Amino acid sequence: MNTLRIREGGDRLVVELHRPDVRNAIDDEMVAELHEVCARLERDPRILILTGASAGEKGIFAAGADIRSLLGRGRDEALAGINSGLFTRIARLPMPVIAAVDGHAIGGGAELAYAADIRIASTRAVFGNPESALGILAAAGATWRLLELVGEPLAKEILFTGRRLTAEEALRVHLVASIHEPPDLLAAADALADRIAEQDPLAVRLTKRVLAAPRSAHPLVDDLAQAILFESDAKTERMSGFLNRPREST
C-alpha cells in the first residue's frame, strides 16, 4: 500500500496512516486503501489499532481530508459520502478499533478518531474541527459522534468556533481513555489490545454489536446475544475454568 503501513499480529492489525509529507491528510487513495483494510478485517475479525506516521519530530495522527481533494469535490461527491461511508465502515468492524492519537487529529482526522471504539492520546495530541472556517461542515461523523462523545454544549462550541482540545482537555471530557508520553503511546495501544484479546472474541464482538443497537432494540438484542453466548463452548470452558481455579489459601 502507498498511504498505509501495516503491522500484522495474530489478534490485531496495526495500521499507520503514512503520508507524513502532507501531515497524513486523507486523500482518495488512502480512503481506498482503508476500505481494503476493512474488507480484510470483515473476513478475518481482529482488533484494529489506527495511528499516524510522525512528521519529523512532531507527532501527527491526521490533519484532515486533503484540501486539494476537497477543493475539487462538488455536490455529487458530497452526496456520495466518501469519508463518512469509510468511517462508518470502520466503526462497524466486528472487533474493537483503537485510535492511538499522537499530535494533531484535525477535521477528517478527528472524525476518523471519533469512529474508533476507544481513543488514547499522547501528551501532544490535539483534536479539532475547523470545517466551518473553510466554508463546509464536519460531515463525516462529527455532528453526531462528537455530540454523543462529549455532549451537546462542547460539541457545538467545537463545531461552531473551531475550538481545539488538548490531550488533557480531551481526557477531562472523556473523549480519550488515557494519556501517554509519545514514545509510550503505541505500547499502551498494544497493552489495551492485549486486554481485549484476553476476553472471549465472540463475547467481545456481540458486546460491540449490542452497544451499537438503538435504545428501542433493548433488552431484546441483549437477550438474543446472551442466548447465543450461553450455548457457546467458550462460555462452558471459561466458566468451568473459573470455578476450578486454585483457591488462595487464607
Salt bridges, closest charged atoms under 4 A:
GLU8 OE2 - ARG40 NH2 2.12
GLU8 OE1 - ARG46 NH1 2.90
ASP11 OD1 - ARG12 NE 2.73
GLU16 OE1 - HIS18 ND1 2.92
ASP27 OD2 - ARG19 NH2 3.51
ASP28 OD1 - ARG73 NH2 2.66
GLU42 OE1 - ARG89 NH2 2.75
ASP44 OD2 - ARG46 NE 3.31
ASP66 OD2 - ARG19 NH1 3.36
ASP76 OD1 - ARG75 NE 3.69
ASP102 OD1 - ARG124 NE 2.70
ASP117 OD2 - LYS208 NZ 2.81
GLU152 OE2 - LYS156 NZ 2.51
GLU157 OE1 - ARG163 NH1 3.06
GLU169 OE2 - ARG163 NH2 3.44
ASP190 OD2 - ARG7 NH2 2.94
ASP190 OD1 - ARG12 NH1 3.00
ASP194 OD1 - ARG12 NH2 2.52
ASP222 OD1 - HIS218 ND1 2.53
